[in-house]
Amino acid sequence: MATIKFILNGKKVTYVGNPGLRLLDVLRNEYHLTGVKEGCGEGECGACSVLLNHKIVNSCSVPLANVDGLEVITIEGFSETKRYSVIKDSFEQTGGVQCGFCTPGMIIASESLLNENPTPSDEEIKIGLSGNLCRCTGYQMIIEAIQKASKDGDGLW
Amino acid sequence: MKDISTSIKKVDHEEKCSGKALYASDYFFEDMQYARTLRSIIAKGTISLIDIPTLEDGYFIVDYHDIPGKNVVKIIFDDQVIFPENKVTYLGEPILLVVGPDKAKVESILKSIKVHYVEEEPIFEWTDSKVHYHFSKGSLENSFSKANKLIEFDYATSYQEQAYIEPQGFIGYTEGEKVTLIGSIQCPYYVKNALILALNSKPENIRVIQATVGGAFGGKEEFPSLLACQLAVALKKVNKPIKMIYEREEDMISTTKRHPSKIKMIASVNESNEITGLKAIVGIDAGANIGLSGVVLSRALIACTGAYTIEHLDVTGDVYITNTVPNGAFRGFGAPQMLFAIEMFIEHIVKTLNIDPLALRLKYLAKQNDHTSTSGLFRDPIIMPQMIEKAMALSNYKDKANEYSKNNLYKGIGMSWFLHGCGFTGSGEASHIKAKVKLKKNKDGFIEILIAAVDMGQGVRTTMKKIVSDILKLPIEKIIYNLPDTDFVPDSGPTVASRTIMIVGGLVARCALKLKDHINEEEITLEENYVQPSYIKWDESTFTGDAYPAYSWGVNIVEVSVNPITYQTTIEGVWSVYDLGKAIDERIVMGQADGGITQGIAYGYLEVMEHSLGKIMQKNFTDYIIPTSKDISKMETIIMDNPYPLGPYGAKGVGELTLVGGAPAVAKAIEMAIKRKVFSIPMTPEKIMELMNNGND
């Protein structure tokens, strides 16, 4: 048992329990943040992506103890922001969403990428997304979505 | 009025982006229990004893003793059990479930169970044929006896894993006699019908609801019925909500995959270098039970001539049973294997005869009113010549092919031509599926689409709503299409076989037209049933007649470079032209096109799955490599209008068409780049190295 304090989607939270649990399980089972998906459990697919101190991590590979004192943002928190709204609209207009299972993770990856590099090249986007698998789209429309968000964001990043 | 193809916002866009869409694992119930599966660690044998530890209260073992009905997963043949009584037939076969409230404890019970086996010699060779098909067209004997030359080559294809990002899973609960399952499925009624048999239940006591589906690609066609039967048996025993979600490794080692195939092709050629006949001998590996393999085989055999017309044919096929994980449905359903073989074979005939490839291919390209491989008729216009011209111009095919063939640049460009039959094979729609759809006008003026079609990412919730909204001239917001629930929707058939828009959408459109005449009534429900066009005739026993009511067509061009030191292939460009009748939503179709060909190309060069003595060697995305964003190149796609009279707005099938041509296109490109004949896929760096060292040009 341990007490882990962290900021979750803008709110201070205190979790008392096993610090060895995967962040993914705590987010889904304790906080019911089911926008965070489990696709592989091995840090390969990126469906469980969240922002940890505003950098993308696979929450399946992060033990809860590691988030003590840090800030975690899931798709539920990020979807309250203006940046989300721009990314979401670009995904709509380019067709970047099919089954949707990778989508929250892809949107988190898009944010992490644009936050570091507001005007990425296609090549930089491909590298930025390479930790997030999508089986439906073949990625092209997602890459176009990020280009579009970068343009439409107009200084948001 | 806007053209129906003009894209609109997908109706599930918001909920999928925000993470609010509920997939099977996102449902939570009070007092929820977890189920995990104990699996066979041998490929063949008899269970002599199972040591089970003393269980704490609230924990259960669920096995064959608990099945209230028949120990069979209803698919086609009664050869798949829900839980084995004592015989195990493949490594990874589910033997029993452990169910309880604490996941970790369930896991530890699972680990402490010891199964004692008497092992038997497993069969991995393809010798035990359980389904054998044969058909012919014209007189091949005559062609062969008069032939100037017989040309023969062998082709082979490997496993492919669907690799949907959301693993298989269900959650279920009971209410009195009634069992409800919410799952990641393509076919709600397949699951329902399987449960009726397994539980020996009245139909009204089984309810199946589709959760949002995180990708399927065929992998959630028949496999979920097994999982559902096991879970339902557990629900009957435990009487509490149970969640059963596979982990990735469990999913990869134990669920159905694309059938490995071996295909022998023999062509007879006359003095004028004309192909006078073709013999195809096809074998596919079903794994430990037949499942859908017979149907997969028949679709492969029917595709034996690809996009070409060849007058004299003799075609045989076998489904072989081995002690390996059962194979099943995967987007393309037998066609990807066959189209790889026929496209490579035509290329190899050309090389053997040293003639112009394009001239030969164009000469045999199917035309309207030609007879199909099964002596049916291509009734509708075939616009392949324009499509080929467009694709070649777009990709600069001729110049590139010329340059890459002549020089040792380790570059190649490959072009595949193909067709895909839309809907169920033969009279399947009329005799087997008998689709029924309903439209309901509610008092509040909303129109409800009542069908069992599943949106698994391909966008049918949006396209179906568009059809109804357009016909009734109502805003899209006035149309309701909830995730199918068998308590409310009729059986419009499974979401498979590129049938959803053409068949189910066609019925929905006809029903909407009828509703138009009743639109002023306060409340009304109308029904529409599938009726086969009278001119479609099919004889299942001889494989004669119209195998499909309509065909979609495609051209794929793939350009590659091969690194002569690492033997790695890089995709440099992808161009596609498709005739799918009419796009109900252009952006949705473009999405299918990108995603389909990415899977098809990866099948040809990237995705490796093998078994060793029955054990699947690739267990996660760390070792089963699917394309990442770094593996793709720019893809350009053109969609042609060629309306099919019986499809809604002229629409034909889309989903599978976009996958089936990818592998031959990339394999031909690699063949050109390395100047060696390619006979098998995937063309991994190891195989390329082997060919470059020892292959034939």
Interface residues (C-beta under 8 A of the other chain):
Chain A: H32 L33 T34 G35 V36 K37 E38 G39 C40 G41 E42 E44 C45 A47 T74 I75 E76 S79 Y84 K88 F91 E92 T94 G95 V97 Q98 C99 G100 F101 C102 T103 P104 I107 I125 K126 I127 L129 S130 N132 L133 C134 R135 C136 T137 G138 Y139 Q140 M141 I142 I143
Chain B: S7 K9 K10 D12 H13 E14 E15 K16 C17 S18 G19 K20 A21 L22 Y23 S25 D26 F28 Q162 A163 Y164 I165 E166 P167 T212 V213 G214 G215 A216 F217 E247 R248 E249 M456 G457 Q458 G459 R587 I588 M590 G591 D594 G595 G596 I597 T598 Q599 N620 F621 T622 I626 P627 T628 S629 K630 I632 K634 M635
